[in-house]
Amino acid sequence: MAILIKNGRVIDPASRTDKILDIYIEGGKISKIGKNLKTSGAKILDAKNKIVLPGLIDMHTHLREPGRENVETILSGSIAAVHGGFTSICCMPNTTPAIDNASTLEFVLEKAKNAHCNVYPIAAITKQRKGETLSEMAELKSLGAAGFSDDGSGIQNSHLMRRAMEYSLMLNVPIISHCEDESLSSCGSMNEGYISTVLGLSGIPRESEEIMVARDLMLAQLTCARLHICHVSTKRSVELIRSAKKRGVKVTCEVTPHHFTLTEEVVKTFDTNTKVNPPLRTKEDVKALEKGLKDGTIDVIASDHAPHLSTEKELEYENAPFGMLGLQTAFPLVMKQLVERKVLTLAEAIEKLTINPAQILNIKKGRIRVGEDADITIFDPKKNWQFRNEDIKSLSENSPFIGWNFTGKVVCVIVGGKIEFSQ
């Protein structure tokens, strides 16, 4: 079906476009871009007073399939994704079994054929994510792995991490690093500091992240590999990455909305939906993350969507699993915390959700251009709404943002020329 999007404010950071335009979609591709386009037989979408964006990309999503389909599936996760404005998501390999071999990767790719958005698998760096033996990286890349990560676990063996980076050079894919020194963080449940002491909760020191960030930056400089650092959470991590970029190290990094929105103060509620890894940090860290976003040190905003059943989260804080939902609240939190507060311009924020992750992953997404796939997100910047339990499309409900009010809502998502979500 041909689609004509009319009168929308098109913002495409890749081409530095910000103007009122029409977009004509045909055969799953963007066919024409201009003013006052006229076509016969096309479905008309009037985007007057709305913002038309390249489809958002989330390069850090946990879909739980295979192994924990009662928590989330590739299908249910993709539905949550399009409701949040995402047309492409990367699924992390900490599934059961891990995405560390050809058969599991092919299973994920087969399931992804029925998804409502594009799904790009990230394969495990090591077999079973145990950090002991490298996976068959070349084979996994040839089958469609977009990158490699042991996310959920940090690779503790520096020699193994070096070898993984060297292999990644030959494959032209990023190593996506979960930076955590587990000898420092094990048994911890929140940021280590005054509040953890007052609450009587075991702490995770910021050094558990920063030591591994420093190590991986040194290894990336040694090997010349492309390194992407997941969910940066501390001021010192941002400083280390900023310095490495100035030295020419091929490093990029991401931050999650919950890390620039919440601080360790919210843990005083003992709401286990605030338990994440890395943990929520301090106000000083949040300020540093904002600065890193503004000056370009932080390249990407990613959801780290991590569903868990209510029964899993309804435990004592220290016994509950890490993680919260993110796909449906990521863009609203970007608007609320960064754009409305003028930390970033709208174009700067969109860049970190579109063309930047696309370039890191080396996928042809994240821009509005004739001939490109018609992945489009339409956003109403003035619509007021509240995130409610009944709005959740995931199979799980572990979000601390239920009941939050937002201004601006995704109202239509087009993936490959097909309307996957509209309201």
Buried (B, 14 or more C-beta within 10 A) or exposed (E): EBBBBBBBBBBBBBBEBBEEBBBBBBEBBBBBBEEEBEBEEBEEBEBEEBBBBBBBBBBBBBBBBBEBBEBBBBBBBBBBBBBBBBBBBBBBBBBEBBBBBEEBBEBBBEBBEEBBBBBBBBBBBBBBBEBEEBBBBEEBBEBBBBBBBBBBBBBBEEEBBBBBBBBBBEBEBBBBBBBBBBEBBEEBBBBBBEBBEEBEBBBBBBBBBBBBBBBBBBBBBEBEBBBBBBBBBBBBBBBBBBEBBEEEBBBBBBBBBBBBBBBBEBBEEEBBBBBBBBBBBBEEBBEBBBBBBBEEBBBBBBBBBBBBBEEBBEEEBBEBBBBBBBBBBBBBBBBBBBBEEEBBBBBBBBBBBBBBBBBBBEBEBBBBBEEBBBBBBBBBBEBEBEBEEEBBBBBBBBBBBBEBEBBBBBBBBBBBBEBBBEE
